[in-house]
Each structure stands twice: as structure tokens, then as C-alpha cells.
Amino acid sequence: MSVDINIKITDRNGVTHEVVAPTDMAMNLMEVVRSYELAEEGTIGVCGGMAMCASCQCYVTSNTALPEISDDEDAMLAEAFNVQDNSRLGCQIQMTPEMDGLEVALAPEM
């Protein structure tokens, strides 16, 4: 049974979009942003979701429980610009039923 979740994504222009994300397609947040075209082509997910570029960095603004940061994600954020305490890489946040209500803001383009 497929479950769709509701998330809010604030784009780089400050516009908040309420979107529906499927949880049965193994998508991550970066792919959801790309599918809804909420960032300019070629400015998000440059590395293809391998936690190697930080182009999908976002700020988690809700209290949604997220998986622990992996060593690869932590290392990439240590080298990224505009990092805040609530920074995460969108490519590392899988869309699961537990992500319902997630709210994020895309970090400025590097």
C-alpha cells in the first residue's frame, strides 16, 4: 500500500510550496525538489545524490525526527558553505511515512 506524505519546501526565493511526496518509490528529498522543479535546473543534486557536492543542502525547520547524519554527509557539510545547526543534505533524507509534516528551506546556491 502506497503512502503519500505532505511536506513543505521553501525554495531559494523564499516561496513555500506544499507538496505531496510518495514513500513507495525510494525517493529522497533532493529528488522531490527536482521533480517539482523547485530549484533551477543544474543547481541541485549535481553529484546525483551521492553526498559529494552539498548542492542539495537544506535547513530542516520542523521538529521531524530524521535519521542520524552519516559520516559521508557530516564530512560534506563540514566543507559546505552557509551551514547551520539544522543543515542536512536532501539526498540523504529518504521519503518515508515518518517524514510526513517535514518542513525544509533550501540553502542558498553555492
C-alpha contacts under 8 A as a table, 3 or more apart, distances in Angstrom:
res1	aa1	res2	aa2	distance
2	S	22	P	7.25
2	S	23	T	6.68
2	S	24	D	5.56
3	V	22	P	6.24
3	V	23	T	5.70
3	V	24	D	6.88
3	V	97	P	6.71
4	D	20	V	6.24
4	D	21	A	5.43
4	D	22	P	4.39
4	D	23	T	5.82
4	D	97	P	7.44
5	I	20	V	5.56
5	I	21	A	5.27
5	I	22	P	6.38
5	I	23	T	7.15
5	I	96	T	7.89
5	I	97	P	6.37
5	I	99	M	7.12
5	I	100	D	4.80
5	I	101	G	7.34
6	N	18	E	6.92
6	N	19	V	5.81
6	N	20	V	4.72
6	N	21	A	6.36
6	N	100	D	5.42
6	N	101	G	5.67
6	N	102	L	7.44
7	I	18	E	5.89
7	I	19	V	5.54
7	I	20	V	6.40
7	I	21	A	7.25
7	I	99	M	7.75
7	I	100	D	6.22
7	I	101	G	5.09
7	I	102	L	4.92
7	I	103	E	5.82
8	K	16	T	6.45
8	K	17	H	5.53
8	K	18	E	4.55
8	K	19	V	6.19
8	K	101	G	7.29
8	K	102	L	6.40
8	K	103	E	4.66
8	K	104	V	6.38
9	I	16	T	5.52
9	I	17	H	5.23
9	I	18	E	6.57
9	I	19	V	7.53
9	I	33	V	7.90
9	I	103	E	5.95
9	I	104	V	5.09
9	I	105	A	5.64
9	I	106	L	7.30
10	T	13	N	7.80
10	T	14	G	5.69
10	T	15	V	5.29
10	T	16	T	4.00
10	T	17	H	6.07
10	T	103	E	7.99
10	T	104	V	6.25
10	T	105	A	4.41
10	T	106	L	6.18
11	D	14	G	5.42
11	D	15	V	5.47
11	D	16	T	6.34
11	D	17	H	7.61
11	D	38	L	6.01
11	D	39	A	6.75
11	D	105	A	6.18
11	D	106	L	5.47
12	R	15	V	7.44
12	R	39	A	7.21
12	R	105	A	7.55
12	R	106	L	5.75
12	R	107	A	6.82
12	R	108	P	6.02
12	R	109	E	7.71
21	A	32	V	6.72
21	A	95	M	7.08
22	P	25	M	6.31
22	P	27	M	7.51
22	P	95	M	7.00
23	T	26	A	6.52
23	T	27	M	7.03
23	T	95	M	5.17
23	T	96	T	4.98
23	T	97	P	6.37
24	D	27	M	7.88
24	D	96	T	7.94
26	A	94	Q	6.89
26	A	95	M	6.89
27	M	31	E	6.05
27	M	32	V	6.92
27	M	94	Q	5.99
27	M	95	M	5.75
28	N	31	E	5.39
28	N	32	V	6.47
28	N	90	G	6.67
28	N	91	C	5.46
28	N	92	Q	6.60
28	N	93	I	5.33
28	N	94	Q	4.14
28	N	95	M	5.34
29	L	32	V	5.01
29	L	33	V	6.26
29	L	90	G	4.75
29	L	91	C	5.88
29	L	92	Q	7.54
29	L	93	I	5.63
29	L	94	Q	6.36
29	L	95	M	6.58
30	M	33	V	5.14
30	M	34	R	6.28
30	M	44	I	7.23
30	M	45	G	6.40
30	M	49	G	7.43
30	M	56	C	5.98
30	M	89	L	7.94
30	M	90	G	4.61
30	M	91	C	4.87
30	M	93	I	7.99
31	E	34	R	4.99
31	E	35	S	6.01
31	E	45	G	7.83
31	E	91	C	7.22
32	V	35	S	5.03
32	V	36	Y	6.27
33	V	36	Y	5.39
33	V	37	E	6.03
33	V	38	L	5.34
33	V	39	A	6.88
34	R	37	E	4.80
34	R	38	L	6.33
34	R	39	A	6.79
34	R	44	I	7.43
35	S	38	L	7.90
37	E	40	E	6.94
37	E	41	E	7.59
39	A	43	T	6.60
39	A	44	I	6.61
40	E	43	T	5.65
40	E	44	I	7.49
41	E	44	I	7.23
42	G	45	G	7.50
42	G	46	V	6.35
43	T	46	V	6.55
43	T	55	S	6.44
43	T	109	E	6.90
44	I	55	S	4.86
44	I	56	C	5.04
45	G	48	G	5.10
45	G	49	G	5.64
45	G	53	C	7.73
45	G	54	A	7.87
45	G	55	S	5.73
45	G	56	C	5.55
45	G	91	C	7.34
46	V	49	G	7.54
46	V	53	C	6.71
46	V	55	S	6.32
47	C	50	M	5.91
47	C	51	A	7.30
47	C	52	M	6.03
47	C	53	C	5.85
49	G	52	M	7.61
49	G	91	C	4.90
49	G	92	Q	7.55
50	M	53	C	7.91
50	M	91	C	7.23
51	A	54	A	6.56
51	A	72	D	6.44
51	A	73	E	5.70
51	A	76	M	6.59
51	A	89	L	7.04
51	A	91	C	6.74
51	A	92	Q	7.18
52	M	72	D	7.92
52	M	76	M	6.27
53	C	56	C	7.89
53	C	76	M	6.97
54	A	57	Q	5.21
54	A	76	M	6.45
54	A	77	L	6.82
54	A	80	A	6.21
54	A	89	L	6.33
55	S	109	E	6.95
55	S	110	M	7.02
56	C	89	L	5.54
56	C	90	G	5.23
56	C	91	C	6.64
56	C	106	L	7.30
56	C	107	A	7.59
57	Q	87	S	6.53
57	Q	88	R	5.66
57	Q	89	L	4.44
57	Q	90	G	5.93
57	Q	106	L	6.41
57	Q	107	A	5.53
58	C	87	S	5.57
58	C	88	R	5.54
58	C	89	L	6.12
58	C	90	G	6.32
58	C	104	V	6.22
58	C	105	A	5.48
58	C	106	L	4.31
58	C	107	A	4.87
59	Y	84	Q	7.32
59	Y	86	N	5.26
59	Y	87	S	4.57
59	Y	88	R	6.31
59	Y	104	V	5.36
59	Y	105	A	5.11
59	Y	106	L	6.31
59	Y	107	A	6.52
60	V	63	N	7.91
60	V	86	N	5.45
60	V	87	S	6.43
60	V	88	R	7.07
60	V	102	L	7.70
60	V	103	E	6.08
60	V	104	V	4.44
60	V	105	A	6.63
61	T	86	N	7.39
61	T	102	L	7.95
61	T	103	E	5.41
61	T	104	V	5.29
61	T	105	A	7.09
62	S	101	G	7.71
62	S	102	L	5.93
62	S	103	E	5.06
62	S	104	V	7.12
63	N	102	L	7.74
64	T	98	E	7.96
64	T	99	M	6.60
64	T	101	G	7.13
64	T	102	L	5.70
64	T	103	E	7.94
65	A	98	E	7.71
65	A	99	M	7.60
66	L	93	I	7.43
66	L	99	M	7.67
67	P	93	I	7.58
69	I	73	E	6.07
69	I	74	D	6.14
69	I	88	R	7.87
70	S	73	E	5.21
70	S	74	D	6.10
71	D	74	D	5.08
71	D	75	A	6.07
72	D	75	A	5.17
72	D	76	M	6.24
73	E	76	M	5.16
73	E	77	L	6.16
73	E	88	R	7.71
73	E	89	L	6.80
73	E	92	Q	7.44
74	D	77	L	5.20
74	D	78	A	6.20
75	A	78	A	5.10
75	A	79	E	6.79
76	M	79	E	5.35
76	M	80	A	6.28
77	L	80	A	4.92
77	L	81	F	7.98
77	L	83	V	6.77
77	L	87	S	7.70
77	L	88	R	7.56
77	L	89	L	7.80
78	A	83	V	7.96
80	A	83	V	6.38
81	F	110	M	6.75
82	N	107	A	7.10
82	N	108	P	7.36
83	V	87	S	5.84
84	Q	87	S	5.19
88	R	92	Q	7.66
89	L	92	Q	5.53
89	L	93	I	7.09
90	G	93	I	5.38
91	C	94	Q	7.47
95	M	99	M	6.16
96	T	99	M	5.43
96	T	100	D	7.60
97	P	100	D	5.74
99	M	102	L	5.46
